[in-house]
Amino acid sequence: MTSSPAASSFARLAELGSATVHEALGQIGAMDSAIKPVASAMRLAGPARTVRCPPGDNLTIHYAVATARPGEVLVVDCDGHVESGPWGDLLTLYAQQVGVAGLVIDGSVRDTQGIDELHFPVFSRGVCIKGTSKDRVGELDKAIVCGGVTVRPGDIVVADADGVVVVPADHLDRAVDLTEQRAQHEEQLRAQIRAGARLADLIGATERLGVLGLPLPEAAP
């Protein structure tokens, strides 16, 4: 079971959002933008359970769900194969029953309406109705590449409508601290913009624009 302090950190990262986490950590860990949620309201954060399965086969995914620990996020590398749907509503229901926190798959899923109705976070490269075999064994709990990012067992996955970002497992506390700082800074910027400040001035872009021949008019007093 995920410890309470870690669970609280995961929840906070999910609340702060993938884009803010990505920026706060120096723009690292972002998966390909093609990997998107089945429904825009979906979001998740939790430790990765890594799976690599042969394209067109979901046998290893079934085993991964059956042996997952509550709170884990299944991160599945299907080599980007999108012409089969190795995950559907039945796997979603079962994963939900055993406490899996969500799915990120570099491949396709199907039964998207049923998945949405279960309110289970699923992020995939595509959607495909074609079925899969259950003949070939893949790999579990090893470093994989999903969406162009190396994911190791236990790494933290944060995902929402903006995208998916992966944080190294030993960076959890740092990720929360830095993301909190960035969120506070952005809130300060919003307050200044509402008070009439010009964004280019606030972020230090005004001088650079002038150097490049794009001077802004003098700001109003």
C-alpha positions in Angstrom: 0.0 0.0 0.0 1.3 3.4 -0.8 2.4 5.2 2.4 0.3 8.2 3.5 3.0 10.8 3.1 3.7 9.6 -0.5 0.0 9.4 -1.3 -0.4 13.0 -0.2 2.6 14.0 -2.4 1.1 12.2 -5.4 -2.3 13.9 -4.8 -0.6 17.3 -4.6 1.3 16.8 -7.9 -1.9 15.7 -9.6 -3.5 18.9 -8.4 -0.7 21.1 -9.5 -0.7 19.5 -12.9 1.7 17.9 -15.4 2.7 21.1 -17.2 3.7 22.9 -13.9 5.6 19.8 -12.8 7.4 19.6 -16.1 8.4 23.2 -16.0 9.4 23.2 -12.4 11.8 20.3 -12.9 13.6 22.0 -15.8 11.4 20.7 -18.7 12.3 17.0 -18.3 10.3 13.9 -18.5 7.5 14.9 -20.9 6.1 12.0 -22.9 5.1 12.5 -26.6 2.1 14.8 -26.9 0.3 12.1 -28.8 -0.4 10.2 -25.6 -3.6 11.7 -24.4 -6.4 11.0 -21.9 -9.5 9.1 -23.0 -11.5 12.0 -21.4 -10.2 15.4 -20.7 -11.1 15.5 -17.0 -8.9 12.5 -16.3 -5.8 13.0 -14.1 -3.5 10.8 -12.1 -0.3 10.7 -10.1 1.5 7.7 -8.7 4.4 5.2 -8.8 4.9 3.3 -12.1 4.5 -0.4 -12.6 6.3 -0.9 -15.8 5.2 -3.4 -18.5 6.5 -4.2 -21.9 4.3 -6.3 -24.1 4.6 -7.5 -27.7 2.5 -5.5 -30.1 -0.9 -7.1 -30.6 -0.7 -9.2 -27.4 -2.0 -8.3 -23.9 -1.2 -11.4 -21.9 1.5 -9.6 -19.8 -0.9 -6.7 -19.2 -3.4 -9.2 -17.6 -0.6 -10.5 -15.3 0.5 -7.0 -14.4 -3.0 -6.0 -13.3 -3.5 -9.2 -11.3 -0.2 -8.7 -9.4 -0.2 -4.9 -9.1 -0.1 -3.1 -5.7 -2.8 -0.6 -4.9 -2.0 2.9 -6.0 0.4 1.9 -8.8 0.1 3.3 -12.3 0.5 0.8 -15.1 2.9 2.2 -17.7 2.9 0.0 -20.8 5.2 0.0 -23.7 3.7 -1.5 -26.8 6.3 -0.1 -29.2 3.8 2.6 -30.2 1.7 0.0 -32.0 -1.8 1.5 -32.4 -3.5 -1.1 -34.7 -4.9 -3.2 -31.8 -6.6 -2.4 -28.5 -5.0 -4.4 -25.7 -7.0 -2.6 -23.0 -10.7 -2.2 -22.7 -13.5 -1.7 -20.2 -13.2 -5.2 -18.6 -9.6 -4.7 -17.8 -10.4 -1.2 -16.6 -13.1 -2.5 -14.2 -10.7 -5.2 -12.9 -7.9 -2.8 -12.5 -10.2 -0.4 -10.6 -11.3 -3.3 -8.3 -7.7 -4.2 -7.3 -6.7 -0.6 -6.7 -4.6 0.3 -9.7 -4.5 4.1 -10.0 -4.5 4.4 -13.8 -2.9 3.4 -17.1 -0.5 5.1 -19.5 0.1 3.1 -22.6 2.2 3.7 -25.7 -0.4 1.9 -27.8 -4.2 1.9 -28.2 -7.2 1.2 -26.1 -10.8 0.5 -26.9 -14.2 0.7 -25.1 -13.4 4.4 -24.4 -17.0 5.3 -23.4 -17.1 2.5 -20.9 -13.7 3.5 -19.5 -14.9 7.1 -19.2 -18.0 6.0 -17.3 -15.9 4.1 -14.8 -13.9 7.3 -14.1 -10.6 5.4 -14.4 -7.7 7.5 -15.8 -6.4 6.1 -19.1 -3.8 7.8 -21.3 -3.1 6.3 -24.7 -1.4 7.0 -28.0 -4.5 5.8 -29.9 -7.9 4.1 -30.0 -8.5 0.9 -31.9 -11.2 -1.7 -31.9 -9.0 -4.5 -33.1 -8.5 -7.4 -30.7 -5.3 -8.9 -29.4 -3.8 -12.3 -28.8 -2.8 -13.8 -25.4 0.2 -15.9 -26.5 3.4 -14.0 -25.8 5.1 -13.0 -22.6 6.6 -9.6 -22.3 8.6 -8.0 -19.5 7.6 -6.6 -16.1 9.3 -4.2 -13.6 12.2 -3.2 -15.9 13.1 0.1 -17.4 11.1 0.8 -20.5 10.6 3.6 -23.0 7.1 4.9 -23.1 6.2 7.9 -25.2 9.8 8.6 -25.8 10.7 8.7 -22.1 12.6 6.2 -20.0 10.4 5.0 -17.2 11.8 2.9 -14.3 9.7 0.9 -11.8 8.7 3.3 -9.0 9.1 6.5 -11.0 6.3 9.0 -10.5 3.9 9.5 -13.3 1.8 12.7 -13.4 -0.8 13.0 -16.1 -3.8 15.1 -17.0 -5.4 16.9 -20.1 -2.1 18.7 -20.8 0.0 15.5 -21.0 2.1 13.0 -19.2 5.4 13.7 -17.3 7.7 11.2 -15.5 9.6 12.2 -12.4 12.5 10.0 -11.1 11.4 8.1 -8.0 14.1 9.7 -5.8 12.9 13.2 -6.8 9.4 13.1 -5.2 10.0 15.5 -2.4 12.0 17.8 -4.6 9.3 17.7 -7.3 6.6 18.7 -4.8 8.8 21.6 -3.4 9.8 23.0 -6.8 6.3 22.6 -8.3 4.8 24.4 -5.3 7.3 27.2 -5.8 6.5 27.5 -9.5 2.7 27.5 -8.8 3.1 30.3 -6.3 5.3 32.3 -8.7 2.7 31.9 -11.5 -0.1 33.0 -9.1 1.9 36.1 -8.4 2.3 36.8 -12.1 -1.5 36.4 -12.5 -2.1 39.0 -9.8 0.3 41.4 -11.5 -1.2 40.9 -14.9 -4.7 41.6 -13.4 -3.2 44.8 -11.9 -2.2 45.9 -15.4 1.4 44.7 -15.7 2.7 43.5 -19.1 3.7 39.8 -19.3 6.7 40.4 -21.4 8.1 42.8 -18.7 7.4 40.3 -16.0 9.2 37.4 -17.6 12.2 39.4 -18.9 11.3 39.2 -22.6 11.0 42.9 -23.3 14.7 43.5 -23.7 15.2 40.4 -25.8 12.4 41.5 -28.1 14.1 44.9 -28.6 17.4 43.2 -29.5 15.6 41.1 -32.1 14.1 44.2 -33.7 10.6 43.8 -32.1 10.5 46.7 -29.6 7.4 47.0 -27.5 5.8 50.4 -26.9 6.6 52.1 -23.6 4.5 50.7 -20.9 1.8 53.0 -19.6 2.7 54.7 -16.3 
